[in-house]
Amino acid sequence: MNGKLPIFLVDDDSAVRDALRLYLEGSDFAVKTFESAEAFLGKIGGMGRGVLVLDQRMTGMSGLELQSELKGRGVELPTIFITGHGDVPMSVRAMKEGAADFLEKPFRNSDLLASIEQVLSQDEAKMEENLYQARATVKCNRLTPREKEVMGCIVRGLSNKNIAELLGVSIRTVEAHRGRVMEKMDAGSLPDLVRMADFCF
């Protein structure tokens, strides 16, 4: 497989499940299918991350109800809804609740594939941002209270002279603090430092 997130396909129509599973596996995805929302919930504990492809109208719990249940459990999965024409208003509601996309039946398999690829790209960007934030937070925690104070002044655009006057220290002291801040934060430039500062204060 290609190392991407697995696809969790929930649809109570066995013909649809089988057809989409074969197509997605042929596109080098790992696919796990479920005949109902309840069946999916029964297995979710050990599944980890993935992309949820979810039929809106099913016997038993609906797709929208499953989305609400997952949200209540604190489970975040990028979700693509498959809907019939009459389900479009419900799917719009699902989007407002955090669904990534919805496809109206009948749709081309290639449309589903394109939607999954887009969701995966967005998920990867989100994971990278979360990792960046976590690393920035760790770096911030290395700073002394004074260094953090100087950093706050730097990202506000104050000059070394202004910072020295504000803190009642010499310009040389500010320069020393500034150097240590840039080193500890592993910041190659002022814009780097400004971006990381969003996670420090």
Backbone as CSV, one residue per row, in Angstrom:
resi,resn,N_x,N_y,N_z,CA_x,CA_y,CA_z,C_x,C_y,C_z
1,MET,0.834,-1.188,0.000,0.000,0.000,0.000,0.881,1.255,0.000
2,ASN,0.256,2.408,-0.212,1.026,3.628,-0.408,1.345,4.376,0.871
3,GLY,0.984,3.831,2.036,1.319,4.482,3.287,0.357,5.592,3.672
4,LYS,-0.663,5.836,2.860,-1.649,6.851,3.197,-2.597,6.298,4.259
5,LEU,-3.434,7.189,4.772,-4.417,6.753,5.750,-5.368,5.748,5.126
6,PRO,-5.829,4.767,5.901,-6.814,3.814,5.372,-8.161,4.495,5.158
7,ILE,-8.989,3.874,4.332,-10.333,4.361,4.068,-11.318,3.502,4.846
8,PHE,-12.180,4.134,5.637,-13.261,3.441,6.327,-14.550,3.729,5.565
9,LEU,-15.089,2.727,4.917,-16.268,2.880,4.057,-17.493,2.317,4.762
10,VAL,-18.459,3.182,5.074,-19.667,2.775,5.789,-20.872,2.998,4.876
11,ASP,-21.488,1.891,4.432,-22.650,1.964,3.539,-23.442,0.669,3.700
12,ASP,-24.767,0.780,3.809,-25.567,-0.436,4.016,-25.921,-1.153,2.724
13,ASP,-25.454,-0.619,1.595,-25.671,-1.261,0.294,-24.427,-2.075,-0.049
14,SER,-24.551,-3.399,-0.013,-23.378,-4.258,-0.221,-22.781,-4.082,-1.613
15,ALA,-23.620,-3.830,-2.615,-23.113,-3.649,-3.980,-22.248,-2.393,-4.069
16,VAL,-22.701,-1.327,-3.421,-21.923,-0.080,-3.402,-20.616,-0.287,-2.651
17,ARG,-20.703,-0.944,-1.491,-19.493,-1.203,-0.702,-18.458,-1.969,-1.506
18,ASP,-18.893,-3.037,-2.136,-17.955,-3.895,-2.869,-17.345,-3.157,-4.054
19,ALA,-18.189,-2.413,-4.778,-17.695,-1.698,-5.967,-16.677,-0.632,-5.578
20,LEU,-16.991,0.140,-4.542,-16.070,1.199,-4.125,-14.803,0.626,-3.501
21,ARG,-14.950,-0.472,-2.753,-13.763,-1.096,-2.167,-12.802,-1.566,-3.255
22,LEU,-13.330,-2.240,-4.258,-12.482,-2.732,-5.348,-11.808,-1.576,-6.088
23,TYR,-12.564,-0.519,-6.322,-11.993,0.629,-7.035,-10.875,1.278,-6.210
24,LEU,-11.132,1.510,-4.931,-10.141,2.185,-4.097,-8.918,1.310,-3.841
25,GLU,-9.137,0.003,-3.676,-7.984,-0.894,-3.538,-7.170,-0.911,-4.819
26,GLY,-7.856,-0.800,-5.958,-7.149,-0.719,-7.236,-6.365,0.566,-7.382
27,SER,-6.727,1.570,-6.570,-5.997,2.843,-6.549,-4.986,2.877,-5.412
28,ASP,-4.681,1.696,-4.880,-3.626,1.525,-3.880,-3.991,2.070,-2.503
29,PHE,-5.254,1.932,-2.114,-5.684,2.288,-0.768,-6.026,1.032,0.025
30,ALA,-5.777,1.093,1.323,-6.288,0.064,2.231,-7.715,0.467,2.595
31,VAL,-8.662,-0.442,2.425,-10.075,-0.130,2.641,-10.685,-1.111,3.639
32,LYS,-11.380,-0.571,4.629,-12.139,-1.384,5.574,-13.610,-1.008,5.414
33,THR,-14.470,-2.003,5.176,-15.878,-1.721,4.933,-16.748,-2.115,6.120
34,PHE,-17.855,-1.392,6.270,-18.805,-1.630,7.353,-20.214,-1.484,6.806
35,GLU,-21.101,-2.411,7.203,-22.453,-2.417,6.653,-23.402,-1.470,7.387
36,SER,-22.934,-0.882,8.492,-23.790,0.035,9.242,-22.930,0.932,10.119
37,ALA,-23.547,2.026,10.568,-22.862,2.921,11.494,-22.558,2.197,12.801
38,GLU,-23.499,1.358,13.247,-23.308,0.621,14.486,-22.113,-0.329,14.389
39,ALA,-21.961,-0.982,13.231,-20.825,-1.893,13.039,-19.508,-1.124,13.090
40,PHE,-19.506,0.069,12.508,-18.306,0.903,12.530,-17.960,1.306,13.958
41,LEU,-18.958,1.739,14.708,-18.718,2.159,16.090,-18.191,1.002,16.943
42,GLY,-18.627,-0.205,16.622,-18.176,-1.363,17.377,-16.709,-1.694,17.180
43,LYS,-16.117,-1.187,16.092,-14.715,-1.501,15.786,-13.779,-0.306,15.932
44,ILE,-14.333,0.863,16.228,-13.531,2.084,16.122,-12.403,2.147,17.143
45,GLY,-12.560,1.433,18.267,-11.554,1.502,19.319,-10.147,1.167,18.879
46,GLY,-9.988,0.217,17.967,-8.644,-0.195,17.581,-8.217,0.215,16.186
47,MET,-8.916,1.183,15.595,-8.643,1.488,14.190,-7.681,2.647,13.946
48,GLY,-7.584,3.586,14.848,-6.683,4.703,14.630,-7.204,5.680,13.586
49,ARG,-6.275,6.421,12.977,-6.655,7.454,12.027,-7.038,6.868,10.672
50,GLY,-7.862,7.611,9.939,-8.278,7.187,8.608,-9.221,8.203,8.016
51,VAL,-9.660,7.958,6.785,-10.656,8.801,6.120,-11.974,8.042,6.112
52,LEU,-13.025,8.669,6.607,-14.334,8.038,6.693,-15.172,8.426,5.479
53,VAL,-15.567,7.436,4.687,-16.490,7.648,3.565,-17.828,7.090,4.025
54,LEU,-18.813,7.960,4.154,-20.013,7.642,4.928,-21.291,7.919,4.148
55,ASP,-22.131,6.888,4.025,-23.445,7.074,3.427,-24.331,7.823,4.412
56,GLN,-25.105,8.775,3.918,-25.967,9.551,4.813,-27.190,8.753,5.249
57,ARG,-27.881,8.126,4.280,-29.143,7.453,4.596,-28.909,5.953,4.684
58,MET,-28.981,5.413,5.906,-28.760,3.989,6.112,-29.813,3.428,7.063
59,THR,-29.975,2.113,7.023,-30.823,1.449,8.005,-30.189,1.606,9.381
60,GLY,-30.999,1.948,10.385,-30.445,2.183,11.708,-29.928,3.600,11.812
61,MET,-28.765,3.762,12.423,-28.183,5.078,12.621,-27.798,5.707,11.289
62,SER,-28.173,6.961,11.066,-27.832,7.657,9.825,-26.393,8.151,9.866
63,GLY,-25.905,8.579,8.711,-24.560,9.130,8.655,-24.402,10.355,9.539
64,LEU,-25.416,11.214,9.539,-25.369,12.424,10.353,-25.347,12.074,11.845
65,GLU,-26.107,11.061,12.219,-26.123,10.622,13.622,-24.775,10.021,14.011
66,LEU,-24.158,9.293,13.085,-22.831,8.742,13.365,-21.816,9.865,13.542
67,GLN,-21.883,10.861,12.678,-20.978,12.004,12.794,-21.124,12.660,14.172
68,SER,-22.375,12.831,14.608,-22.638,13.445,15.910,-22.101,12.581,17.047
69,GLU,-22.262,11.266,16.916,-21.771,10.338,17.941,-20.245,10.382,18.033
70,LEU,-19.589,10.403,16.896,-18.129,10.471,16.883,-17.646,11.767,17.529
71,LYS,-18.314,12.857,17.194,-17.949,14.155,17.770,-18.107,14.123,19.283
72,GLY,-19.201,13.494,19.756,-19.433,13.382,21.187,-18.374,12.561,21.895
73,ARG,-17.788,11.606,21.169,-16.732,10.768,21.747,-15.343,11.386,21.606
74,GLY,-15.288,12.540,20.962,-13.997,13.191,20.748,-13.165,12.546,19.660
75,VAL,-13.828,11.816,18.741,-13.126,11.148,17.634,-13.163,12.059,16.413
76,GLU,-11.988,12.441,15.924,-11.910,13.320,14.760,-11.416,12.523,13.556
77,LEU,-12.300,12.321,12.609,-11.927,11.657,11.355,-12.373,12.531,10.194
78,PRO,-11.485,12.813,9.242,-11.948,13.530,8.054,-13.018,12.698,7.364
79,THR,-14.173,13.314,7.087,-15.340,12.564,6.634,-15.870,13.084,5.300
80,ILE,-16.114,12.148,4.393,-16.741,12.455,3.101,-18.105,11.779,3.098
81,PHE,-19.165,12.564,2.950,-20.512,12.021,2.911,-20.914,11.648,1.486
82,ILE,-21.592,10.496,1.360,-22.218,10.074,0.102,-23.716,10.264,0.287
83,THR,-24.339,11.029,-0.593,-25.735,11.383,-0.374,-26.591,11.223,-1.616
84,GLY,-27.878,10.943,-1.379,-28.859,11.018,-2.447,-29.319,12.452,-2.588
85,HIS,-30.065,12.744,-3.638,-30.479,14.127,-3.913,-31.227,14.737,-2.732
86,GLY,-32.127,13.969,-2.127,-32.924,14.490,-1.019,-32.137,14.720,0.249
87,ASP,-30.911,14.221,0.296,-30.093,14.344,1.506,-29.162,15.555,1.479
88,VAL,-29.178,16.313,0.380,-28.238,17.426,0.246,-28.356,18.431,1.398
89,PRO,-29.577,18.858,1.812,-29.645,19.788,2.958,-29.001,19.218,4.215
90,MET,-29.182,17.912,4.443,-28.552,17.279,5.601,-27.042,17.262,5.451
91,SER,-26.568,17.100,4.226,-25.132,17.062,3.993,-24.506,18.436,4.192
92,VAL,-25.255,19.471,3.824,-24.773,20.833,4.084,-24.619,21.029,5.592
93,ARG,-25.582,20.510,6.340,-25.494,20.564,7.802,-24.263,19.793,8.288
94,ALA,-24.017,18.636,7.667,-22.849,17.835,8.037,-21.557,18.600,7.793
95,MET,-21.505,19.354,6.694,-20.320,20.166,6.394,-20.113,21.217,7.481
96,LYS,-21.206,21.816,7.919,-21.108,22.821,8.983,-20.626,22.195,10.290
97,GLU,-20.893,20.902,10.441,-20.468,20.185,11.642,-19.047,19.640,11.514
98,GLY,-18.413,19.898,10.369,-17.014,19.510,10.230,-16.685,18.493,9.155
99,ALA,-17.697,18.014,8.401,-17.405,17.067,7.322,-16.514,17.739,6.271
100,ALA,-15.649,16.963,5.649,-14.702,17.515,4.685,-15.335,17.738,3.315
101,ASP,-16.301,16.886,2.933,-16.880,16.988,1.594,-18.148,16.144,1.544
102,PHE,-18.965,16.346,0.505,-20.051,15.414,0.248,-20.236,15.254,-1.248
103,LEU,-20.571,14.033,-1.646,-20.776,13.693,-3.053,-22.216,13.239,-3.241
104,GLU,-22.874,13.824,-4.219,-24.260,13.469,-4.489,-24.312,12.310,-5.482
105,LYS,-25.111,11.299,-5.155,-25.289,10.152,-6.034,-26.138,10.555,-7.239
106,PRO,-25.866,9.990,-8.416,-24.719,9.115,-8.701,-23.463,9.956,-8.946
107,PHE,-22.346,9.452,-8.519,-21.080,10.146,-8.739,-20.111,9.188,-9.419
108,ARG,-19.118,9.773,-10.058,-18.084,8.949,-10.690,-17.066,8.520,-9.632
109,ASN,-16.536,7.329,-9.787,-15.512,6.858,-8.853,-14.334,7.820,-8.787
110,SER,-14.029,8.417,-9.931,-12.902,9.353,-9.976,-13.171,10.591,-9.118
111,ASP,-14.468,10.962,-8.987,-14.810,12.098,-8.121,-14.522,11.763,-6.663
112,LEU,-14.849,10.535,-6.272,-14.562,10.103,-4.904,-13.061,10.075,-4.662
113,LEU,-12.321,9.557,-5.609,-10.873,9.485,-5.475,-10.273,10.883,-5.327
114,ALA,-10.758,11.822,-6.146,-10.254,13.198,-6.072,-10.563,13.821,-4.714
115,SER,-11.761,13.536,-4.194,-12.148,14.068,-2.890,-11.261,13.483,-1.790
116,ILE,-11.004,12.189,-1.850,-10.143,11.546,-0.856,-8.734,12.130,-0.903
117,GLU,-8.207,12.321,-2.105,-6.863,12.877,-2.244,-6.797,14.281,-1.647
118,GLN,-7.842,15.070,-1.860,-7.874,16.421,-1.308,-7.928,16.375,0.220
119,VAL,-8.752,15.488,0.756,-8.866,15.342,2.208,-7.531,14.908,2.811
120,LEU,-6.858,13.977,2.156,-5.559,13.517,2.644,-4.535,14.644,2.646
121,SER,-4.572,15.471,1.601,-3.653,16.601,1.526,-3.912,17.586,2.663
122,GLN,-5.192,17.865,2.923,-5.554,18.767,4.017,-5.163,18.180,5.365
123,ASP,-5.353,16.869,5.524,-5.015,16.214,6.783,-3.511,16.253,7.031
124,GLU,-2.736,16.043,5.966,-1.281,16.087,6.099,-0.817,17.479,6.510
125,ALA,-1.430,18.506,5.901,-1.075,19.882,6.251,-1.419,20.172,7.713
126,LYS,-2.563,19.657,8.167,-2.981,19.854,9.553,-2.013,19.167,10.507
127,MET,-1.588,17.947,10.163,-0.655,17.219,11.016,0.688,17.942,11.088
128,GLU,1.131,18.483,9.956,2.398,19.221,9.928,2.309,20.470,10.800
129,GLU,1.156,21.150,10.742,0.971,22.351,11.559,0.947,21.993,13.044
130,ASN,0.288,20.891,13.381,0.254,20.445,14.780,1.656,20.102,15.287
131,LEU,2.446,19.455,14.406,3.817,19.100,14.779,4.660,20.358,14.965
132,TYR,4.481,21.323,14.060,5.212,22.588,14.158,4.867,23.284,15.478
133,GLN,3.580,23.304,15.810,3.135,23.942,17.042,3.734,23.252,18.261
134,ALA,3.743,21.924,18.260,4.296,21.181,19.388,5.784,21.475,19.552
135,ARG,6.513,21.519,18.443,7.955,21.802,18.512,8.213,23.227,18.982
136,ALA,7.387,24.168,18.502,7.546,25.566,18.918,7.306,25.709,20.418
137,THR,6.321,24.990,20.931,6.010,25.046,22.358,7.166,24.517,23.192
138,VAL,7.769,23.425,22.732,8.928,22.861,23.436,10.070,23.868,23.466
139,LYS,10.305,24.527,22.347,11.379,25.525,22.274,11.091,26.704,23.196
140,CYS,9.833,27.139,23.233,9.454,28.263,24.096,9.736,27.952,25.558
141,ASN,9.522,26.702,25.925,9.720,26.302,27.315,11.188,26.316,27.724
142,ARG,12.089,26.408,26.748,13.520,26.494,27.053,13.933,27.900,27.472
143,LEU,13.097,28.882,27.133,13.451,30.275,27.399,13.287,30.609,28.876
144,THR,14.184,31.463,29.383,14.012,32.004,30.731,12.909,33.063,30.672
145,PRO,12.358,33.427,31.826,11.333,34.482,31.823,11.815,35.765,31.145
146,ARG,13.067,36.151,31.381,13.600,37.371,30.760,13.718,37.206,29.252
147,GLU,14.192,36.042,28.810,14.309,35.808,27.369,12.943,35.836,26.694
148,LYS,11.939,35.294,27.376,10.590,35.331,26.810,10.077,36.768,26.730
149,GLU,10.444,37.554,27.732,10.051,38.962,27.740,10.691,39.699,26.564
150,VAL,11.972,39.427,26.340,12.680,40.044,25.214,12.074,39.576,23.892
151,MET,11.757,38.307,23.814,11.149,37.775,22.591,9.832,38.498,22.288
152,GLY,9.042,38.733,23.331,7.785,39.439,23.136,8.001,40.823,22.564
153,CYS,9.041,41.474,23.024,9.361,42.807,22.504,9.846,42.746,21.057
154,ILE,10.659,41.722,20.756,11.195,41.578,19.394,10.069,41.406,18.380
155,VAL,9.128,40.507,18.695,8.071,40.212,17.724,7.071,41.361,17.608
156,ARG,7.098,42.292,18.585,6.268,43.494,18.473,6.943,44.551,17.623
157,GLY,8.200,44.268,17.211,8.901,45.180,16.310,9.754,46.223,17.004
158,LEU,9.983,46.070,18.317,10.790,47.049,19.038,12.269,46.870,18.718
159,SER,12.980,47.967,18.661,14.428,47.933,18.420,15.140,47.544,19.703
160,ASN,16.420,47.175,19.568,17.211,46.837,20.756,17.237,48.005,21.741
161,LYS,17.322,49.220,21.210,17.350,50.414,22.060,16.028,50.561,22.818
162,ASN,14.927,50.383,22.098,13.606,50.484,22.736,13.441,49.425,23.826
163,ILE,13.906,48.208,23.522,13.784,47.114,24.492,14.620,47.415,25.729
164,ALA,15.833,47.937,25.510,16.730,48.262,26.623,16.092,49.304,27.537
165,GLU,15.502,50.318,26.928,14.852,51.373,27.716,13.646,50.826,28.464
166,LEU,12.880,49.963,27.791,11.675,49.410,28.397,11.999,48.518,29.589
167,LEU,13.067,47.732,29.462,13.402,46.757,30.502,14.425,47.294,31.509
168,GLY,14.986,48.469,31.208,15.958,49.059,32.122,17.285,48.330,32.129
169,VAL,17.707,47.862,30.965,18.992,47.163,30.845,19.776,47.797,29.710
170,SER,21.036,47.362,29.549,21.874,47.916,28.490,21.521,47.292,27.141
171,ILE,21.874,48.009,26.087,21.644,47.483,24.742,22.426,46.186,24.550
172,ARG,23.635,46.131,25.100,24.447,44.917,24.981,23.744,43.722,25.629
173,THR,23.113,43.955,26.752,22.376,42.881,27.429,21.223,42.407,26.552
174,VAL,20.526,43.361,25.941,19.418,43.008,25.035,19.944,42.182,23.867
175,GLU,21.068,42.601,23.314,21.651,41.872,22.182,21.990,40.440,22.578
176,ALA,22.496,40.263,23.799,22.848,38.918,24.277,21.578,38.068,24.426
177,HIS,20.548,38.669,25.019,19.279,37.948,25.164,18.699,37.604,23.796
178,ARG,18.772,38.561,22.894,18.219,38.364,21.545,18.902,37.190,20.857
179,GLY,20.225,37.124,20.992,20.979,36.031,20.388,20.581,34.678,20.956
180,ARG,20.399,34.641,22.292,20.011,33.380,22.922,18.586,32.977,22.521
181,VAL,17.706,33.963,22.382,16.333,33.676,21.961,16.328,33.052,20.570
182,MET,17.058,33.665,19.647,17.100,33.157,18.272,17.704,31.754,18.238
183,GLU,18.715,31.520,19.086,19.378,30.218,19.117,18.464,29.150,19.721
184,LYS,17.864,29.458,20.886,17.010,28.480,21.550,15.758,28.166,20.739
185,MET,15.230,29.175,20.036,14.035,28.970,19.220,14.378,28.386,17.854
186,ASP,15.694,28.283,17.560,16.135,27.760,16.264,15.473,28.546,15.132
187,ALA,15.452,29.862,15.309,14.815,30.753,14.330,15.860,31.292,13.361
188,GLY,15.654,31.057,12.073,16.606,31.529,11.069,16.392,32.973,10.681
189,SER,15.232,33.521,11.054,14.915,34.892,10.673,13.844,35.432,11.619
190,LEU,13.612,36.733,11.532,12.575,37.351,12.353,11.184,36.789,12.024
191,PRO,10.836,36.598,10.733,9.531,35.992,10.431,9.356,34.603,11.068
192,ASP,10.445,33.812,11.124,10.389,32.503,11.793,10.007,32.680,13.263
193,LEU,10.657,33.654,13.898,10.419,33.889,15.314,8.988,34.371,15.551
194,VAL,8.518,35.259,14.685,7.156,35.783,14.810,6.120,34.653,14.697
195,ARG,6.355,33.743,13.763,5.405,32.636,13.580,5.378,31.749,14.825
196,MET,6.544,31.449,15.366,6.601,30.602,16.561,6.046,31.293,17.784
197,ALA,6.122,32.601,17.805,5.641,33.353,18.970,4.153,33.158,19.174
198,ASP,3.424,32.853,18.116,1.982,32.620,18.240,1.677,31.479,19.211
199,PHE,2.651,30.575,19.413,2.430,29.412,20.270,3.109,29.572,21.630
200,CYS,3.662,30.777,21.888,4.416,30.991,23.126,3.688,31.879,24.118
201,PHE,2.785,32.710,23.623,2.158,33.697,24.505,0.651,33.523,24.521
